[in-house]
Protein backbone atom coordinates (compact mmCIF):
# COMPACT_ATOMS: atom_id res chain seq x y z
CA UNK A 1 0.00 0.00 0.00
CA UNK A 2 1.37 3.42 -1.00
CA UNK A 3 1.77 5.71 1.99
CA UNK A 4 1.63 9.51 1.92
CA UNK A 5 2.16 12.05 4.69
CA UNK A 6 0.79 15.59 4.41
CA UNK A 7 2.21 18.33 6.65
CA UNK A 8 0.09 21.48 6.91
CA UNK A 9 2.50 24.16 8.12
CA UNK A 10 -0.12 26.91 8.27
CA UNK A 11 -0.60 27.85 11.92
CA UNK A 12 -2.24 31.23 11.28
CA UNK A 13 -5.79 29.96 10.79
CA UNK A 14 -7.67 26.64 10.84
CA UNK A 15 -8.48 26.41 7.13
CA UNK A 16 -8.09 28.59 4.07
CA UNK A 17 -7.55 28.61 0.34
CA UNK A 18 -4.05 27.18 0.77
CA UNK A 19 -5.57 24.00 2.22
CA UNK A 20 -7.97 23.20 -0.63
CA UNK A 21 -5.50 21.39 -2.86
CA UNK A 22 -3.67 19.19 -0.38
CA UNK A 23 -6.92 18.48 1.49
CA UNK A 24 -8.76 17.28 -1.60
CA UNK A 25 -5.68 15.41 -2.85
CA UNK A 26 -5.45 13.58 0.47
CA UNK A 27 -9.10 12.61 0.30
CA UNK A 28 -8.75 11.40 -3.31
CA UNK A 29 -5.66 9.31 -2.50
CA UNK A 30 -7.37 7.70 0.49
CA UNK A 31 -10.37 6.82 -1.69
CA UNK A 32 -7.97 5.19 -4.16
CA UNK A 33 -6.61 2.92 -1.42
CA UNK A 34 -3.49 4.77 -0.32
CA UNK A 35 -2.66 5.32 3.32
CA UNK A 36 -2.74 9.03 4.06
CA UNK A 37 -1.36 10.64 7.22
CA UNK A 38 -2.09 14.31 7.95
CA UNK A 39 -0.11 16.45 10.38
CA UNK A 40 -1.82 19.60 11.63
CA UNK A 41 -2.20 21.51 14.86
CA UNK A 42 -5.30 21.24 17.06
CA UNK A 43 -7.47 24.34 17.02
CA UNK A 44 -9.74 25.46 19.89
CA UNK A 45 -12.78 24.40 17.84
CA UNK A 46 -13.02 21.29 15.63
CA UNK A 47 -12.20 22.01 11.97
CA UNK A 48 -14.91 20.45 9.81
CA UNK A 49 -12.57 19.94 6.85
CA UNK A 50 -10.09 18.01 9.00
CA UNK A 51 -12.92 15.95 10.48
CA UNK A 52 -14.08 15.22 6.93
CA UNK A 53 -10.60 14.00 5.99
CA UNK A 54 -10.69 11.68 8.97
CA UNK A 55 -14.06 10.31 7.85
CA UNK A 56 -12.61 9.47 4.42
CA UNK A 57 -9.88 7.31 5.96
CA UNK A 58 -7.07 9.80 6.46
CA UNK A 59 -5.23 9.41 9.76
CA UNK A 60 -4.90 12.74 11.57
CA UNK A 61 -1.81 13.45 13.68
CA UNK A 62 -2.37 16.48 15.89
CA UNK A 63 0.91 18.07 16.84
CA UNK A 64 1.05 20.10 20.04
CA UNK A 65 4.02 22.47 20.19
CA UNK A 66 5.76 22.20 23.58
CA UNK A 67 5.71 25.02 26.09
CA UNK A 68 8.52 27.58 26.02
CA UNK A 69 10.13 26.06 29.14
CA UNK A 70 10.23 22.65 27.46
CA UNK A 71 11.77 24.10 24.28
CA UNK A 72 14.46 25.86 26.34
CA UNK A 73 15.19 22.66 28.27
CA UNK A 74 15.52 20.68 25.02
CA UNK A 75 17.98 23.25 23.69
CA UNK A 76 20.08 23.31 26.88
CA UNK A 77 20.14 19.51 27.12
CA UNK A 78 20.64 19.22 23.35
CA UNK A 79 17.68 16.92 22.96
CA UNK A 80 15.95 16.30 19.64
CA UNK A 81 13.42 19.02 18.84
CA UNK A 82 9.73 18.15 18.89
CA UNK A 83 9.58 18.88 15.12
CA UNK A 84 12.30 16.30 14.44
CA UNK A 85 10.57 13.79 16.70
CA UNK A 86 7.20 14.40 15.06
CA UNK A 87 8.65 14.03 11.56
CA UNK A 88 10.50 10.85 12.50
CA UNK A 89 7.29 9.24 13.80
CA UNK A 90 5.07 10.57 11.00
CA UNK A 91 7.30 9.58 8.09
CA UNK A 92 8.21 6.05 9.14
CA UNK A 93 7.62 3.88 6.06
CA UNK A 94 6.19 6.81 4.05
CA UNK A 95 6.66 6.84 0.27
CA UNK A 96 6.20 10.61 -0.14
CA UNK A 97 5.76 13.60 2.16
CA UNK A 98 3.88 16.66 0.87
CA UNK A 99 4.65 19.87 2.74
CA UNK A 100 2.06 22.60 2.35
CA UNK A 101 4.13 25.80 2.45
CA UNK A 102 2.56 28.81 4.16
CA UNK A 103 4.91 31.55 5.36
CA UNK A 104 8.57 30.61 5.14
CA UNK A 105 9.12 31.05 8.88
CA UNK A 106 6.38 28.45 9.52
CA UNK A 107 7.42 26.03 6.78
CA UNK A 108 11.23 26.16 7.02
CA UNK A 109 11.63 24.01 10.19
CA UNK A 110 9.42 21.29 8.67
CA UNK A 111 11.20 21.31 5.31
CA UNK A 112 14.53 21.09 7.11
CA UNK A 113 13.38 18.23 9.34
CA UNK A 114 11.94 16.20 6.46
CA UNK A 115 15.07 16.70 4.37
CA UNK A 116 17.28 15.54 7.25
CA UNK A 117 14.98 12.52 7.79
CA UNK A 118 15.97 11.46 4.25
CA UNK A 119 12.49 10.63 2.96
CA UNK A 120 11.19 11.68 -0.47
CA UNK A 121 9.20 14.91 -0.26
CA UNK A 122 7.50 17.56 -2.34
CA UNK A 123 6.52 21.13 -1.48
CA UNK A 124 3.42 23.02 -2.60
CA UNK A 125 3.62 26.82 -2.36
CA UNK A 126 0.34 28.75 -2.39
CA UNK A 127 1.70 32.29 -2.11
CA UNK A 128 4.85 34.37 -1.93
CA UNK A 129 5.77 37.87 -0.86
CA UNK A 130 8.71 40.24 -0.90
CA UNK A 131 7.96 41.14 2.72
CA UNK A 132 9.45 39.80 4.87
CA UNK A 133 12.44 38.81 2.76
CA UNK A 134 14.31 35.79 4.21
CA UNK A 135 17.71 36.42 5.78
CA UNK A 136 20.80 34.90 4.18
CA UNK A 137 20.74 31.97 6.61
CA UNK A 138 17.04 31.34 6.03
CA UNK A 139 17.41 31.62 2.24
CA UNK A 140 20.30 29.15 2.24
CA UNK A 141 18.30 26.61 4.28
CA UNK A 142 15.24 27.09 2.07
CA UNK A 143 17.36 26.69 -1.06
CA UNK A 144 18.72 23.41 0.28
CA UNK A 145 15.19 22.25 1.09
CA UNK A 146 13.72 23.20 -2.29
CA UNK A 147 16.62 21.85 -4.35
CA UNK A 148 16.42 18.48 -2.57
CA UNK A 149 12.64 18.16 -3.01
CA UNK A 150 11.29 15.68 -5.57
CA UNK A 151 9.25 18.62 -6.87
CA UNK A 152 8.28 22.13 -5.81
CA UNK A 153 4.79 23.15 -6.93
CA UNK A 154 3.71 26.77 -7.38
CA UNK A 155 0.27 28.16 -8.19
CA UNK A 156 1.63 30.96 -10.38
CA UNK A 157 4.70 31.54 -12.50
CA UNK A 158 5.24 34.89 -10.76
CA UNK A 159 5.59 33.12 -7.40
CA UNK A 160 8.12 30.69 -8.85
CA UNK A 161 10.18 33.58 -10.27
CA UNK A 162 10.09 35.37 -6.91
CA UNK A 163 11.31 32.25 -5.10
CA UNK A 164 14.16 31.90 -7.58
CA UNK A 165 15.27 35.43 -6.72
CA UNK A 166 14.83 35.01 -2.98
CA UNK A 167 16.67 31.68 -2.78
CA UNK A 168 19.19 32.23 -5.57
CA UNK A 169 18.59 28.78 -7.09
CA UNK A 170 17.11 27.73 -10.46
CA UNK A 171 14.36 25.45 -9.01
CA UNK A 172 14.73 23.06 -11.93
CA UNK A 173 12.47 20.46 -10.27
CA UNK A 174 9.45 22.75 -10.08
CA UNK A 175 6.21 23.33 -11.95
CA UNK A 176 3.08 25.48 -11.90
CA UNK A 177 -0.18 23.78 -10.89
CA UNK A 178 -3.87 24.71 -10.56
CA UNK A 179 -6.03 24.80 -7.45
CA UNK A 180 -9.52 23.31 -7.15
CA UNK A 181 -12.54 25.62 -7.02
CA UNK A 182 -16.00 25.64 -5.42
CA UNK A 183 -18.26 26.33 -8.40
CA UNK A 184 -19.42 24.13 -11.25
CA UNK A 185 -17.03 24.06 -14.17
CA UNK A 186 -19.95 24.67 -16.52
CA UNK A 187 -21.55 27.33 -14.29
CA UNK A 188 -23.97 29.69 -16.07
CA UNK A 189 -24.73 32.41 -13.53
CA UNK A 190 -27.51 34.87 -14.45
CA UNK A 191 -26.62 38.54 -14.77
CA UNK A 192 -27.74 40.66 -11.78
CA UNK A 193 -31.11 42.38 -12.14
CA UNK A 194 -30.10 45.78 -10.78
CA UNK A 195 -30.67 49.41 -11.84
CA UNK A 196 -28.66 50.10 -15.03
CA UNK A 197 -26.43 52.78 -13.46
CA UNK A 198 -25.56 50.80 -10.33
CA UNK A 199 -22.24 48.96 -10.07
CA UNK A 200 -22.19 46.05 -7.64
CA UNK A 201 -18.77 44.63 -6.79
CA UNK A 202 -17.69 41.81 -4.51
CA UNK A 203 -14.29 41.60 -2.84
CA UNK A 204 -14.05 37.89 -2.06
CA UNK A 205 -11.04 37.48 0.18
CA UNK A 206 -9.99 36.57 3.68
CA UNK A 207 -10.20 39.64 5.92
CA UNK A 208 -6.43 39.81 6.26
CA UNK A 209 -5.59 43.40 5.41
CA UNK A 210 -1.80 42.98 5.14
CA UNK A 211 -2.24 40.63 2.19
CA UNK A 212 -5.68 41.31 0.74
CA UNK A 213 -5.60 45.12 0.94
CA UNK A 214 -9.19 45.85 1.97
CA UNK A 215 -7.92 49.05 3.60
CA UNK A 216 -6.87 50.32 0.16
CA UNK A 217 -10.31 49.61 -1.25
CA UNK A 218 -11.95 51.44 1.65
CA UNK A 219 -9.69 54.45 1.04
CA UNK A 220 -10.62 54.49 -2.64
CA UNK A 221 -14.34 54.36 -1.91
CA UNK A 222 -13.95 57.23 0.55
CA UNK A 223 -12.80 59.53 -2.29
CA UNK A 224 -15.37 62.20 -3.25
CA UNK A 225 -16.15 60.88 -6.73
CA UNK A 226 -16.88 57.39 -5.41
CA UNK A 227 -19.10 58.77 -2.68
CA UNK A 228 -21.24 60.37 -5.42
CA UNK A 229 -21.61 57.20 -7.49
CA UNK A 230 -24.24 54.47 -7.20
CA UNK A 231 -21.92 51.66 -6.19
CA UNK A 232 -22.24 48.81 -3.71
CA UNK A 233 -19.25 46.74 -2.55
CA UNK A 234 -19.57 43.55 -0.50
CA UNK A 235 -16.49 42.45 1.47
CA UNK A 236 -17.05 38.70 1.46
CA UNK A 237 -15.03 36.57 3.85
CA UNK A 238 -13.87 36.32 7.43
CA UNK A 239 -10.46 36.52 9.02
CA UNK A 240 -8.22 38.08 11.64
CA UNK A 241 -9.00 41.71 10.70
CA UNK A 242 -12.79 41.62 10.59
CA UNK A 243 -13.27 44.04 13.50
CA UNK A 244 -10.58 46.37 12.13
CA UNK A 245 -12.27 46.41 8.71
CA UNK A 246 -15.64 47.19 10.27
CA UNK A 247 -14.08 50.07 12.23
CA UNK A 248 -12.49 51.48 9.05
CA UNK A 249 -15.81 51.36 7.21
CA UNK A 250 -17.60 52.97 10.13
CA UNK A 251 -14.95 55.68 10.53
CA UNK A 252 -15.30 56.63 6.84
CA UNK A 253 -19.12 56.48 7.09
CA UNK A 254 -19.33 54.31 3.98
CA UNK A 255 -22.83 52.85 3.85
CA UNK A 256 -22.11 51.54 0.33
CA UNK A 257 -19.68 48.95 1.77
CA UNK A 258 -21.18 45.80 3.30
CA UNK A 259 -19.04 43.51 5.46
CA UNK A 260 -20.89 40.40 4.36
CA UNK A 261 -19.02 37.60 6.14
CA UNK A 262 -18.23 34.16 4.79
CA UNK A 263 -20.42 32.82 1.98
CA UNK A 264 -20.70 29.16 0.91
CA UNK A 265 -22.87 29.68 -2.18
CA UNK A 266 -20.37 31.24 -4.59
CA UNK A 267 -22.61 30.99 -7.66
CA UNK A 268 -25.44 32.60 -5.71
CA UNK A 269 -23.07 35.38 -4.70
CA UNK A 270 -22.17 36.17 -8.30
CA UNK A 271 -25.83 36.31 -9.32
CA UNK A 272 -25.91 39.54 -7.26
CA UNK A 273 -22.68 41.22 -8.40
CA UNK A 274 -21.23 42.50 -11.67
CA UNK A 275 -17.51 42.06 -11.05
CA UNK A 276 -14.81 41.00 -8.62
CA UNK A 277 -12.43 43.50 -7.01
CA UNK A 278 -9.19 42.30 -5.38
CA UNK A 279 -6.82 45.01 -4.09
CA UNK A 280 -4.21 42.45 -2.94
CA UNK A 281 -0.70 43.46 -1.91
CA UNK A 282 0.64 39.96 -2.66
CA UNK A 283 -0.89 36.70 -3.82
CA UNK A 284 -0.37 33.25 -5.29
CA UNK A 285 -3.32 32.61 -7.58
CA UNK A 286 -6.57 33.47 -5.79
CA UNK A 287 -9.23 30.77 -6.00
CA UNK A 288 -11.77 33.60 -5.77
CA UNK A 289 -10.50 35.00 -9.08
CA UNK A 290 -10.83 31.65 -10.86
CA UNK A 291 -14.33 31.14 -9.43
CA UNK A 292 -15.49 34.62 -10.45
CA UNK A 293 -14.29 34.09 -14.01
CA UNK A 294 -15.88 30.64 -14.20
CA UNK A 295 -19.12 32.39 -13.19
CA UNK A 296 -18.73 34.90 -16.04
CA UNK A 297 -17.52 37.90 -14.08
CA UNK A 298 -14.78 40.37 -14.98
CA UNK A 299 -12.21 41.27 -12.34
CA UNK A 300 -10.53 44.45 -11.11
CA UNK A 301 -7.24 43.32 -9.57
CA UNK A 302 -3.81 44.59 -8.63
CA UNK A 303 -0.95 43.49 -10.88
CA UNK A 304 0.62 41.08 -8.38
CA UNK A 305 1.61 37.40 -8.63
CA UNK A 306 -0.75 35.32 -10.78
CA UNK A 307 -3.36 38.00 -11.51
CA UNK A 308 -1.77 38.88 -14.85
CA UNK A 309 -1.90 35.20 -15.91
CA UNK A 310 -5.68 35.44 -16.09
CA UNK A 311 -6.70 39.09 -16.26
CA UNK A 312 -6.10 40.82 -19.60
CA UNK A 313 -6.45 44.53 -19.07
CA UNK A 314 -9.46 46.03 -20.84
CA UNK A 315 -10.48 42.64 -22.28
CA UNK A 316 -11.74 40.46 -19.43
CA UNK A 317 -10.97 42.78 -16.53
CA UNK A 318 -8.80 45.64 -15.30
CA UNK A 319 -5.30 45.63 -13.84
CA UNK A 320 -4.23 48.21 -11.27
CA UNK A 321 -0.51 48.85 -11.82
CA UNK A 322 0.33 48.49 -8.12
CA UNK A 323 -1.44 48.03 -4.78
CA UNK A 324 -1.85 51.74 -4.04
CA UNK A 325 -4.91 53.95 -3.64
CA UNK A 326 -3.97 55.91 -6.78
CA UNK A 327 -3.67 52.88 -9.08
CA UNK A 328 -6.66 50.99 -7.67
CA UNK A 329 -8.76 54.13 -8.11
CA UNK A 330 -7.57 54.42 -11.72
CA UNK A 331 -8.50 50.81 -12.51
CA UNK A 332 -11.87 51.11 -10.79
CA UNK A 333 -12.59 54.34 -12.67
CA UNK A 334 -12.04 52.49 -15.93
CA UNK A 335 -14.38 49.74 -14.76
CA UNK A 336 -17.02 52.36 -13.92
CA UNK A 337 -16.68 54.00 -17.31
CA UNK A 338 -16.99 50.58 -18.98
CA UNK A 339 -19.78 49.23 -16.76
CA UNK A 340 -21.96 48.79 -19.84
CA UNK A 341 -19.35 46.33 -21.17
CA UNK A 342 -18.89 44.28 -17.99
CA UNK A 343 -21.27 41.54 -19.10
CA UNK A 344 -19.37 41.12 -22.36
CA UNK A 345 -16.05 41.18 -20.50
CA UNK A 346 -17.37 38.54 -18.09
CA UNK A 347 -18.16 36.27 -21.04
CA UNK A 348 -14.58 36.71 -22.23
CA UNK A 349 -13.36 35.91 -18.71
CA UNK A 350 -15.42 32.70 -18.66
CA UNK A 351 -13.89 31.55 -21.94
CA UNK A 352 -10.34 32.52 -20.98
CA UNK A 353 -10.29 30.80 -17.59
CA UNK A 354 -11.47 27.49 -19.08
CA UNK A 355 -8.42 27.52 -21.35
CA UNK A 356 -6.26 27.87 -18.24
CA UNK A 357 -7.79 25.40 -15.75
CA UNK A 358 -9.27 21.95 -16.32
CA UNK A 359 -12.49 20.62 -14.83
CA UNK A 360 -10.56 18.51 -12.29
CA UNK A 361 -7.20 19.98 -11.24
CA UNK A 362 -7.11 17.71 -8.16
CA UNK A 363 -7.00 14.60 -10.37
CA UNK A 364 -4.03 16.09 -12.24
CA UNK A 365 -2.21 16.81 -8.97
CA UNK A 366 -2.89 13.33 -7.60
CA UNK A 367 -1.52 11.77 -10.79
CA UNK A 368 1.60 13.89 -10.44
CA UNK A 369 2.15 12.83 -6.82
CA UNK A 370 1.71 9.18 -7.84
CA UNK A 371 4.36 9.61 -10.54
CA UNK A 372 6.73 11.11 -7.95
CA UNK A 373 6.29 8.02 -5.78
CA UNK A 374 7.07 5.80 -8.75
CA UNK A 375 10.17 7.83 -9.54
CA UNK A 376 11.40 7.53 -5.94
CA UNK A 377 11.07 3.72 -6.13
CA UNK A 378 12.57 2.77 -9.51
CA UNK A 379 12.03 -0.78 -10.69
C-alpha positions in Angstrom: 0.0 0.0 0.0 1.4 3.4 -1.0 1.8 5.7 2.0 1.6 9.5 1.9 2.2 12.1 4.7 0.8 15.6 4.4 2.2 18.3 6.7 0.1 21.5 6.9 2.5 24.2 8.1 -0.1 26.9 8.3 -0.6 27.9 11.9 -2.2 31.2 11.3 -5.8 30.0 10.8 -7.7 26.6 10.8 -8.5 26.4 7.1 -8.1 28.6 4.1 -7.5 28.6 0.3 -4.0 27.2 0.8 -5.6 24.0 2.2 -8.0 23.2 -0.6 -5.5 21.4 -2.9 -3.7 19.2 -0.4 -6.9 18.5 1.5 -8.8 17.3 -1.6 -5.7 15.4 -2.9 -5.4 13.6 0.5 -9.1 12.6 0.3 -8.8 11.4 -3.3 -5.7 9.3 -2.5 -7.4 7.7 0.5 -10.4 6.8 -1.7 -8.0 5.2 -4.2 -6.6 2.9 -1.4 -3.5 4.8 -0.3 -2.7 5.3 3.3 -2.7 9.0 4.1 -1.4 10.6 7.2 -2.1 14.3 8.0 -0.1 16.4 10.4 -1.8 19.6 11.6 -2.2 21.5 14.9 -5.3 21.2 17.1 -7.5 24.3 17.0 -9.7 25.5 19.9 -12.8 24.4 17.8 -13.0 21.3 15.6 -12.2 22.0 12.0 -14.9 20.4 9.8 -12.6 19.9 6.8 -10.1 18.0 9.0 -12.9 16.0 10.5 -14.1 15.2 6.9 -10.6 14.0 6.0 -10.7 11.7 9.0 -14.1 10.3 7.8 -12.6 9.5 4.4 -9.9 7.3 6.0 -7.1 9.8 6.5 -5.2 9.4 9.8 -4.9 12.7 11.6 -1.8 13.5 13.7 -2.4 16.5 15.9 0.9 18.1 16.8 1.1 20.1 20.0 4.0 22.5 20.2 5.8 22.2 23.6 5.7 25.0 26.1 8.5 27.6 26.0 10.1 26.1 29.1 10.2 22.6 27.5 11.8 24.1 24.3 14.5 25.9 26.3 15.2 22.7 28.3 15.5 20.7 25.0 18.0 23.3 23.7 20.1 23.3 26.9 20.1 19.5 27.1 20.6 19.2 23.3 17.7 16.9 23.0 16.0 16.3 19.6 13.4 19.0 18.8 9.7 18.2 18.9 9.6 18.9 15.1 12.3 16.3 14.4 10.6 13.8 16.7 7.2 14.4 15.1 8.7 14.0 11.6 10.5 10.8 12.5 7.3 9.2 13.8 5.1 10.6 11.0 7.3 9.6 8.1 8.2 6.0 9.1 7.6 3.9 6.1 6.2 6.8 4.1 6.7 6.8 0.3 6.2 10.6 -0.1 5.8 13.6 2.2 3.9 16.7 0.9 4.7 19.9 2.7 2.1 22.6 2.4 4.1 25.8 2.5 2.6 28.8 4.2 4.9 31.5 5.4 8.6 30.6 5.1 9.1 31.1 8.9 6.4 28.5 9.5 7.4 26.0 6.8 11.2 26.2 7.0 11.6 24.0 10.2 9.4 21.3 8.7 11.2 21.3 5.3 14.5 21.1 7.1 13.4 18.2 9.3 11.9 16.2 6.5 15.1 16.7 4.4 17.3 15.5 7.3 15.0 12.5 7.8 16.0 11.5 4.2 12.5 10.6 3.0 11.2 11.7 -0.5 9.2 14.9 -0.3 7.5 17.6 -2.3 6.5 21.1 -1.5 3.4 23.0 -2.6 3.6 26.8 -2.4 0.3 28.8 -2.4 1.7 32.3 -2.1 4.8 34.4 -1.9 5.8 37.9 -0.9 8.7 40.2 -0.9 8.0 41.1 2.7 9.5 39.8 4.9 12.4 38.8 2.8 14.3 35.8 4.2 17.7 36.4 5.8 20.8 34.9 4.2 20.7 32.0 6.6 17.0 31.3 6.0 17.4 31.6 2.2 20.3 29.2 2.2 18.3 26.6 4.3 15.2 27.1 2.1 17.4 26.7 -1.1 18.7 23.4 0.3 15.2 22.3 1.1 13.7 23.2 -2.3 16.6 21.9 -4.3 16.4 18.5 -2.6 12.6 18.2 -3.0 11.3 15.7 -5.6 9.2 18.6 -6.9 8.3 22.1 -5.8 4.8 23.1 -6.9 3.7 26.8 -7.4 0.3 28.2 -8.2 1.6 31.0 -10.4 4.7 31.5 -12.5 5.2 34.9 -10.8 5.6 33.1 -7.4 8.1 30.7 -8.8 10.2 33.6 -10.3 10.1 35.4 -6.9 11.3 32.2 -5.1 14.2 31.9 -7.6 15.3 35.4 -6.7 14.8 35.0 -3.0 16.7 31.7 -2.8 19.2 32.2 -5.6 18.6 28.8 -7.1 17.1 27.7 -10.5 14.4 25.5 -9.0 14.7 23.1 -11.9 12.5 20.5 -10.3 9.5 22.7 -10.1 6.2 23.3 -11.9 3.1 25.5 -11.9 -0.2 23.8 -10.9 -3.9 24.7 -10.6 -6.0 24.8 -7.4 -9.5 23.3 -7.1 -12.5 25.6 -7.0 -16.0 25.6 -5.4 -18.3 26.3 -8.4 -19.4 24.1 -11.2 -17.0 24.1 -14.2 -20.0 24.7 -16.5 -21.6 27.3 -14.3 -24.0 29.7 -16.1 -24.7 32.4 -13.5 -27.5 34.9 -14.4 -26.6 38.5 -14.8 -27.7 40.7 -11.8 -31.1 42.4 -12.1 -30.1 45.8 -10.8 -30.7 49.4 -11.8 -28.7 50.1 -15.0 -26.4 52.8 -13.5 -25.6 50.8 -10.3 -22.2 49.0 -10.1 -22.2 46.0 -7.6 -18.8 44.6 -6.8 -17.7 41.8 -4.5 -14.3 41.6 -2.8 -14.1 37.9 -2.1 -11.0 37.5 0.2 -10.0 36.6 3.7 -10.2 39.6 5.9 -6.4 39.8 6.3 -5.6 43.4 5.4 -1.8 43.0 5.1 -2.2 40.6 2.2 -5.7 41.3 0.7 -5.6 45.1 0.9 -9.2 45.8 2.0 -7.9 49.0 3.6 -6.9 50.3 0.2 -10.3 49.6 -1.2 -12.0 51.4 1.6 -9.7 54.5 1.0 -10.6 54.5 -2.6 -14.3 54.4 -1.9 -13.9 57.2 0.5 -12.8 59.5 -2.3 -15.4 62.2 -3.2 -16.2 60.9 -6.7 -16.9 57.4 -5.4 -19.1 58.8 -2.7 -21.2 60.4 -5.4 -21.6 57.2 -7.5 -24.2 54.5 -7.2 -21.9 51.7 -6.2 -22.2 48.8 -3.7 -19.2 46.7 -2.6 -19.6 43.6 -0.5 -16.5 42.4 1.5 -17.1 38.7 1.5 -15.0 36.6 3.9 -13.9 36.3 7.4 -10.5 36.5 9.0 -8.2 38.1 11.6 -9.0 41.7 10.7 -12.8 41.6 10.6 -13.3 44.0 13.5 -10.6 46.4 12.1 -12.3 46.4 8.7 -15.6 47.2 10.3 -14.1 50.1 12.2 -12.5 51.5 9.1 -15.8 51.4 7.2 -17.6 53.0 10.1 -14.9 55.7 10.5 -15.3 56.6 6.8 -19.1 56.5 7.1 -19.3 54.3 4.0 -22.8 52.8 3.8 -22.1 51.5 0.3 -19.7 49.0 1.8 -21.2 45.8 3.3 -19.0 43.5 5.5 -20.9 40.4 4.4 -19.0 37.6 6.1 -18.2 34.2 4.8 -20.4 32.8 2.0 -20.7 29.2 0.9 -22.9 29.7 -2.2 -20.4 31.2 -4.6 -22.6 31.0 -7.7 -25.4 32.6 -5.7 -23.1 35.4 -4.7 -22.2 36.2 -8.3 -25.8 36.3 -9.3 -25.9 39.5 -7.3 -22.7 41.2 -8.4 -21.2 42.5 -11.7 -17.5 42.1 -11.1 -14.8 41.0 -8.6 -12.4 43.5 -7.0 -9.2 42.3 -5.4 -6.8 45.0 -4.1 -4.2 42.5 -2.9 -0.7 43.5 -1.9 0.6 40.0 -2.7 -0.9 36.7 -3.8 -0.4 33.3 -5.3 -3.3 32.6 -7.6 -6.6 33.5 -5.8 -9.2 30.8 -6.0 -11.8 33.6 -5.8 -10.5 35.0 -9.1 -10.8 31.7 -10.9 -14.3 31.1 -9.4 -15.5 34.6 -10.4 -14.3 34.1 -14.0 -15.9 30.6 -14.2 -19.1 32.4 -13.2 -18.7 34.9 -16.0 -17.5 37.9 -14.1 -14.8 40.4 -15.0 -12.2 41.3 -12.3 -10.5 44.4 -11.1 -7.2 43.3 -9.6 -3.8 44.6 -8.6 -1.0 43.5 -10.9 0.6 41.1 -8.4 1.6 37.4 -8.6 -0.7 35.3 -10.8 -3.4 38.0 -11.5 -1.8 38.9 -14.8 -1.9 35.2 -15.9 -5.7 35.4 -16.1 -6.7 39.1 -16.3 -6.1 40.8 -19.6 -6.4 44.5 -19.1 -9.5 46.0 -20.8 -10.5 42.6 -22.3 -11.7 40.5 -19.4 -11.0 42.8 -16.5 -8.8 45.6 -15.3 -5.3 45.6 -13.8 -4.2 48.2 -11.3 -0.5 48.9 -11.8 0.3 48.5 -8.1 -1.4 48.0 -4.8 -1.9 51.7 -4.0 -4.9 54.0 -3.6 -4.0 55.9 -6.8 -3.7 52.9 -9.1 -6.7 51.0 -7.7 -8.8 54.1 -8.1 -7.6 54.4 -11.7 -8.5 50.8 -12.5 -11.9 51.1 -10.8 -12.6 54.3 -12.7 -12.0 52.5 -15.9 -14.4 49.7 -14.8 -17.0 52.4 -13.9 -16.7 54.0 -17.3 -17.0 50.6 -19.0 -19.8 49.2 -16.8 -22.0 48.8 -19.8 -19.4 46.3 -21.2 -18.9 44.3 -18.0 -21.3 41.5 -19.1 -19.4 41.1 -22.4 -16.1 41.2 -20.5 -17.4 38.5 -18.1 -18.2 36.3 -21.0 -14.6 36.7 -22.2 -13.4 35.9 -18.7 -15.4 32.7 -18.7 -13.9 31.5 -21.9 -10.3 32.5 -21.0 -10.3 30.8 -17.6 -11.5 27.5 -19.1 -8.4 27.5 -21.3 -6.3 27.9 -18.2 -7.8 25.4 -15.7 -9.3 21.9 -16.3 -12.5 20.6 -14.8 -10.6 18.5 -12.3 -7.2 20.0 -11.2 -7.1 17.7 -8.2 -7.0 14.6 -10.4 -4.0 16.1 -12.2 -2.2 16.8 -9.0 -2.9 13.3 -7.6 -1.5 11.8 -10.8 1.6 13.9 -10.4 2.2 12.8 -6.8 1.7 9.2 -7.8 4.4 9.6 -10.5 6.7 11.1 -7.9 6.3 8.0 -5.8 7.1 5.8 -8.8 10.2 7.8 -9.5 11.4 7.5 -5.9 11.1 3.7 -6.1 12.6 2.8 -9.5 12.0 -0.8 -10.7 
